[in-house]
Amino acid sequence: MLRMTFYSLPFTPERPQATEARLEKIYEAAKFGLKGDSLALASGLTPAQYRRLAEFDPLVEMAEQKGRAEGEYVAAKTLHAAAADGDSKAALEILKHQHGWKAAQSVEITVEGQISVIAALEKAQKRVIEGIYSEVEDAPTSSAFLTDQQKGLVDGYDFTNAKTPEKSTDV
């Protein structure tokens, strides 16, 4: 008889705390634009630990939001300073992305010569393929097949030799 021994393993669930140092790391990572798993790993947490911590402590979400806002503020301030110093590309980017500005676009088409609708129609007429057609007599309706004179005829073809498949009764 084979005996198996089970050992008791001590288990202490990890409960990461939203310490000031950890919140500062989350803030810094969010400030540089990191998101999701990258933000968690840069903060010194696994993605699962980060989600658990964010679920139970609202300060985690606040640190992330504040970091994102600070990062956006610094970038916007730098861009506005560059535009104020005469950087036309920075000014154009501000106009496009913040104020919905679009540069005017114009298209100029020059056609030399004249366009004749009559000539175009004549060319189209030459391209048309003329086909031979013949009139078709009225096809018999489904009720006409019930009369004796149409029995066995479909579109003028005799199908008297055609048989319907027989069903097998063998089991």
Rosetta silent file (secondary structure, phi, psi, omega in degrees, C-alpha in Angstrom):
SEQUENCE: MLRMTFYSLPFTPERPQATEARLEKIYEAAKFGLKGDSLALASGLTPAQYRRLAEFDPLVEMAEQKGRAEGEYVAAKTLHAAAADGDSKAALEILKHQHGWKAAQSVEITVEGQISVIAALEKAQKRVIEGIYSEVEDAPTSSAFLTDQQKGLVDGYDFTNAKTPEKSTDV
SCORE:     score description
SCORE:     0.000 S_00000001
   1 L     0.000  130.298 -178.935    0.000    0.000    0.000 S_00000001
   2 L   -89.102  127.307 -178.822    1.350    3.315   -1.045 S_00000001
   3 L  -106.129  133.690  176.242    1.176    5.999    1.580 S_00000001
   4 L  -113.004  138.219  179.874    1.118    9.625    0.650 S_00000001
   5 L  -112.966  130.860  177.127    1.946   12.308    3.103 S_00000001
   6 L  -105.435  131.191  178.963    0.561   15.789    2.752 S_00000001
   7 L  -102.592  143.749  177.694    2.446   18.606    4.282 S_00000001
   8 L   -83.484  121.438  178.474    0.816   21.738    5.445 S_00000001
   9 L  -100.566  129.180  179.165    2.242   24.720    3.643 S_00000001
  10 L   -68.930  134.597 -179.619    1.910   28.046    5.362 S_00000001
  11 L  -126.278  119.857  173.917   -0.067   30.482    3.213 S_00000001
  12 L  -123.094  112.085 -177.920   -0.165   34.160    3.866 S_00000001
  13 L   -64.657  138.027  177.733   -1.989   36.083    1.163 S_00000001
  14 L   -77.468  124.342  175.287   -0.109   39.088   -0.138 S_00000001
  15 L  -121.630   93.509  178.985   -1.988   42.243    0.488 S_00000001
  16 L   -63.727  140.327 -179.415   -0.083   45.081   -1.061 S_00000001
  17 L  -102.590  147.465  177.010   -0.630   48.318    0.779 S_00000001
  18 L   -84.682   72.620  178.667   -1.043   51.708   -0.824 S_00000001
  19 L   -74.816  166.796 -179.913    1.934   53.198    0.945 S_00000001
  20 H   -62.339  -40.437  179.717    3.171   56.687    0.183 S_00000001
  21 H   -64.955  -40.988 -179.708    6.210   55.293   -1.674 S_00000001
  22 H   -67.627  -42.064  178.241    4.026   52.959   -3.772 S_00000001
  23 H   -63.852  -35.032  177.427    1.565   55.740   -4.630 S_00000001
  24 H   -65.415  -39.974  178.369    4.514   57.918   -5.655 S_00000001
  25 H   -65.417  -40.780  178.013    5.739   55.176   -8.032 S_00000001
  26 H   -62.656  -44.578  179.012    2.248   54.856   -9.546 S_00000001
  27 H   -59.076  -47.384 -178.315    2.101   58.641   -9.951 S_00000001
  28 H   -64.299  -43.342 -179.890    5.501   58.796  -11.691 S_00000001
  29 H   -63.772  -41.997  179.009    4.709   55.908  -14.054 S_00000001
  30 H   -67.940  -33.506  179.520    1.359   57.468  -15.033 S_00000001
  31 H   -62.118  -34.041  178.651    3.065   60.844  -15.497 S_00000001
  32 L   -87.172    5.326  173.674    5.265   59.310  -18.197 S_00000001
  33 L    91.746    8.782  179.269    2.207   57.873  -19.959 S_00000001
  34 L   -72.855  147.689 -178.994    2.418   54.223  -18.896 S_00000001
  35 L  -136.627  161.055  171.833   -0.846   52.299  -18.787 S_00000001
  36 H    55.965 -130.506 -176.334   -2.143   48.892  -17.727 S_00000001
  37 H   -64.084  -34.710  179.131    0.419   46.191  -17.054 S_00000001
  38 H   -63.541  -41.038  178.063    3.350   48.494  -17.843 S_00000001
  39 H   -63.603  -43.560 -179.934    2.186   50.939  -15.181 S_00000001
  40 H   -61.872  -48.432 -177.864    1.808   48.106  -12.651 S_00000001
  41 H   -66.206  -38.459  177.635    5.251   46.657  -13.347 S_00000001
  42 H   -67.369  -23.399  178.967    6.941   50.080  -13.273 S_00000001
  43 L   -85.851   -2.547  179.419    5.275   50.645   -9.899 S_00000001
  44 L    87.237   19.715 -179.663    6.840   47.475   -8.498 S_00000001
  45 L  -123.986  156.852  170.146    3.645   45.406   -8.573 S_00000001
  46 L   -78.761  158.939  178.263    2.400   42.527  -10.642 S_00000001
  47 H   -56.647  -39.108  179.639   -0.607   43.372  -12.812 S_00000001
  48 H   -66.194  -41.628  178.429   -2.859   41.236  -10.570 S_00000001
  49 H   -63.831  -41.419 -179.455   -1.571   42.976   -7.427 S_00000001
  50 H   -62.413  -45.090 -179.681   -2.089   46.382   -9.011 S_00000001
  51 H   -62.844  -42.612  179.756   -5.696   45.580   -9.983 S_00000001
  52 H   -63.036  -44.518 -179.511   -6.441   44.229   -6.516 S_00000001
  53 H   -64.629  -42.558  179.231   -4.890   47.278   -4.860 S_00000001
  54 H   -65.172  -30.806 -179.594   -6.777   49.675   -7.162 S_00000001
  55 H   -69.618  -37.054 -173.978  -10.017   47.837   -6.401 S_00000001
  56 H   -98.094  -14.367 -177.607   -9.710   48.240   -2.644 S_00000001
  57 L  -131.067  112.287 -178.420   -8.001   51.620   -2.336 S_00000001
  58 H   -66.905  -16.672  178.331   -9.307   54.702   -4.186 S_00000001
  59 H   -66.554  -26.088  178.707   -6.000   56.520   -3.618 S_00000001
  60 H   -65.140  -47.908  178.514   -4.391   54.274   -6.272 S_00000001
  61 H   -64.161  -38.359  178.769   -6.752   55.540   -8.964 S_00000001
  62 H   -64.920  -41.116  178.773   -6.280   59.108   -7.747 S_00000001
  63 H   -63.894  -40.230  178.854   -2.467   58.782   -7.949 S_00000001
  64 H   -65.186  -46.902 -179.605   -2.763   57.413  -11.505 S_00000001
  65 H   -63.624  -42.056 -179.923   -5.134   60.186  -12.630 S_00000001
  66 H   -65.811  -38.708  176.921   -3.019   62.893  -11.013 S_00000001
  67 H   -63.744  -43.515  178.061    0.123   61.497  -12.669 S_00000001
  68 H   -62.191  -45.171 -179.419   -1.547   61.495  -16.096 S_00000001
  69 H   -62.700  -42.014 -179.944   -2.808   65.042  -15.607 S_00000001
  70 H   -64.866  -42.006  177.665    0.645   66.255  -14.503 S_00000001
  71 H   -62.243  -42.391  178.711    2.312   64.602  -17.516 S_00000001
  72 H   -66.714  -38.895  179.497   -0.187   66.170  -19.909 S_00000001
  73 H   -63.073  -45.882 -179.103    0.237   69.561  -18.230 S_00000001
  74 H   -62.917  -43.008 -179.874    4.032   69.504  -18.555 S_00000001
  75 H   -66.065  -42.856  179.614    3.840   68.495  -22.244 S_00000001
  76 H   -65.024  -40.969  179.492    1.202   71.136  -23.020 S_00000001
  77 H   -62.568  -42.905  178.950    3.193   73.807  -21.183 S_00000001
  78 H   -63.960  -42.825 -179.990    6.337   72.911  -23.148 S_00000001
  79 H   -65.238  -42.186  179.430    4.458   72.991  -26.454 S_00000001
  80 H   -67.212  -36.815  178.145    2.859   76.355  -25.675 S_00000001
  81 H   -64.715  -40.877  178.434    6.217   77.797  -24.631 S_00000001
  82 H   -64.296  -41.201  179.024    7.742   76.634  -27.936 S_00000001
  83 H   -65.575  -39.469  179.672    4.845   78.187  -29.884 S_00000001
  84 H   -67.115  -28.021  178.140    5.204   81.446  -27.968 S_00000001
  85 L   -83.038    2.988  175.229    8.925   81.481  -28.843 S_00000001
  86 L   102.673    8.633  177.812    8.051   81.366  -32.545 S_00000001
  87 L   -76.077  103.099 -175.265    8.063   77.627  -33.294 S_00000001
  88 H   -67.703  -32.410  178.805    5.479   77.536  -36.095 S_00000001
  89 H   -66.040  -41.847  177.269    5.281   73.734  -36.105 S_00000001
  90 H   -63.347  -42.537  179.207    4.395   73.713  -32.391 S_00000001
  91 H   -62.892  -41.818  179.318    1.810   76.433  -32.982 S_00000001
  92 H   -64.171  -40.379  178.503    0.307   74.476  -35.878 S_00000001
  93 H   -64.507  -39.085  177.086    0.073   71.311  -33.761 S_00000001
  94 H   -63.121  -45.880  179.404   -1.722   73.230  -31.008 S_00000001
  95 H   -61.109  -42.425 -177.581   -4.173   74.654  -33.534 S_00000001
  96 H   -70.099  -47.609 -170.657   -4.832   71.258  -35.105 S_00000001
  97 H   -89.375  -28.880 -178.104   -5.133   69.124  -31.984 S_00000001
  98 H   -99.056  -28.180 -174.531   -6.547   71.505  -29.404 S_00000001
  99 H  -116.770    5.100  176.013   -8.670   73.819  -31.497 S_00000001
 100 L    66.818   24.202 -176.526   -9.764   71.530  -34.351 S_00000001
 101 L   -78.206  140.793  176.950   -8.115   73.738  -36.948 S_00000001
 102 L  -129.907  137.655  177.711   -7.599   72.375  -40.462 S_00000001
 103 L   -68.637  141.666  178.442   -5.539   73.918  -43.208 S_00000001
 104 L   -65.914  136.408  178.514   -7.559   74.991  -46.226 S_00000001
 105 L  -117.761  134.510  177.896   -7.227   72.591  -49.101 S_00000001
 106 L  -131.789  146.164  179.238   -7.829   73.567  -52.677 S_00000001
 107 L  -123.343  129.088  179.686   -7.780   71.532  -55.826 S_00000001
 108 L  -116.724  127.719  179.842   -7.262   73.141  -59.170 S_00000001
 109 L  -120.284  126.915  177.513   -8.170   71.311  -62.359 S_00000001
 110 L  -116.264  124.787  178.895   -7.262   72.664  -65.755 S_00000001
 111 L  -116.997  122.108  177.718   -8.819   71.104  -68.823 S_00000001
 112 L  -103.683  134.309 -176.886   -7.555   72.115  -72.170 S_00000001
 113 L   105.857  179.584 -178.106   -9.776   71.378  -75.120 S_00000001
 114 L  -117.878  148.586  176.984  -13.492   70.962  -75.345 S_00000001
 115 L  -107.527  125.917 -179.283  -15.685   68.153  -74.228 S_00000001
 116 L  -110.790  122.934  178.250  -18.524   67.283  -76.555 S_00000001
 117 H   -68.364  -36.897 -179.152  -21.430   65.333  -75.180 S_00000001
 118 H   -64.319  -43.339  179.414  -22.555   64.425  -78.691 S_00000001
 119 H   -64.803  -38.012  178.986  -19.142   62.957  -79.553 S_00000001
 120 H   -65.329  -39.851  177.935  -19.137   60.975  -76.321 S_00000001
 121 H   -66.770  -37.734  178.194  -22.573   59.536  -77.105 S_00000001
 122 H   -64.813  -41.012  177.719  -21.467   58.577  -80.620 S_00000001
 123 H   -65.024  -38.713  178.962  -18.446   56.733  -79.212 S_00000001
 124 H   -65.581  -38.315  179.606  -20.688   54.964  -76.695 S_00000001
 125 H   -63.539  -37.169  179.471  -23.059   53.933  -79.485 S_00000001
 126 H   -66.591  -28.637 -177.680  -20.170   52.343  -81.386 S_00000001
 127 H   -82.144  -15.993 -177.071  -19.288   50.272  -78.332 S_00000001
 128 L   -70.539  131.264  177.902  -22.769   48.857  -77.864 S_00000001
 129 L   -87.493  122.000  179.215  -23.031   45.266  -78.989 S_00000001
 130 L   -87.644  125.916 -177.548  -26.119   44.745  -81.035 S_00000001
 131 L  -106.312  161.246  176.736  -27.680   41.398  -80.283 S_00000001
 132 L   -93.585  135.061  179.507  -30.221   39.277  -82.132 S_00000001
 133 L  -131.171  157.111  175.078  -33.435   38.820  -80.320 S_00000001
 134 L  -139.589  151.422 -179.023  -36.621   36.906  -80.930 S_00000001
 135 L   -79.102  142.185 -179.455  -39.975   37.112  -79.288 S_00000001
 136 L  -104.675  132.267  177.476  -40.928   34.311  -76.936 S_00000001
 137 L   -68.956  157.904 -178.963  -44.440   32.980  -76.945 S_00000001
 138 L   -59.328  128.589  177.725  -46.257   33.047  -73.664 S_00000001
 139 L   -74.787  146.233  179.779  -45.087   30.192  -71.489 S_00000001
 140 L   -66.696  145.896  178.517  -47.834   28.002  -70.109 S_00000001
 141 L   -81.329  170.772 -178.738  -48.886   28.725  -66.549 S_00000001
 142 L   -64.753  -28.729  179.220  -48.798   26.120  -63.817 S_00000001
 143 L   -74.454  -23.483  179.998  -52.548   25.583  -64.152 S_00000001
 144 H   -69.796  -25.349  179.282  -52.123   24.820  -67.876 S_00000001
 145 H   -68.189  -16.396 -177.948  -50.079   21.721  -67.008 S_00000001
 146 H   -81.663  -14.648  179.721  -53.192   20.184  -65.494 S_00000001
 147 L   -77.224  156.394 -177.160  -55.015   19.981  -68.811 S_00000001
 148 H   -64.577  -34.901 -175.716  -54.809   16.766  -70.840 S_00000001
 149 H   -71.700  -24.260  179.729  -53.206   18.415  -73.871 S_00000001
 150 H   -97.469   -2.638 -175.501  -50.228   19.706  -71.847 S_00000001
 151 L   -60.735  126.926  177.900  -49.812   16.531  -69.803 S_00000001
 152 L    85.168   -2.781 -179.799  -46.222   15.296  -70.000 S_00000001
 153 E  -111.845  132.882  173.182  -44.970   18.413  -71.785 S_00000001
 154 E  -132.308  118.542 -177.302  -42.774   21.067  -70.233 S_00000001
 155 L    51.371   38.097  176.550  -41.620   23.862  -72.530 S_00000001
 156 L    83.432    0.365  179.835  -42.393   21.635  -75.517 S_00000001
 157 E  -103.647  138.425 -178.757  -40.336   18.672  -74.241 S_00000001
 158 E   -89.968  123.204  179.510  -41.894   15.317  -73.580 S_00000001
 159 L  -114.410   34.585 -178.264  -40.995   13.860  -70.209 S_00000001
 160 L   -69.456  -26.665 -179.832  -43.106   10.696  -70.415 S_00000001
 161 L   -83.266  -10.899 -179.308  -40.017    8.495  -69.975 S_00000001
 162 L   -75.148  134.820 -179.918  -38.940   10.344  -66.864 S_00000001
 163 L  -116.921  147.908  173.814  -39.730    8.476  -63.686 S_00000001
 164 L   -81.354  144.299 -178.405  -39.928    9.728  -60.169 S_00000001
 165 L   -64.085  138.970  179.418  -37.531    7.978  -57.829 S_00000001
 166 L   -87.851  141.092  179.900  -39.100    5.153  -55.894 S_00000001
 167 L   -88.761  136.842  179.603  -38.771    5.138  -52.162 S_00000001
 168 L   -81.772  137.685  178.696  -37.377    2.028  -50.579 S_00000001
 169 L  -104.757    2.562  178.496  -39.475    0.418  -47.909 S_00000001
 170 L   -71.915  139.096  178.934  -36.713   -1.953  -46.761 S_00000001
 171 L  -117.626    0.000    0.000  -35.606   -1.437  -43.223 S_00000001
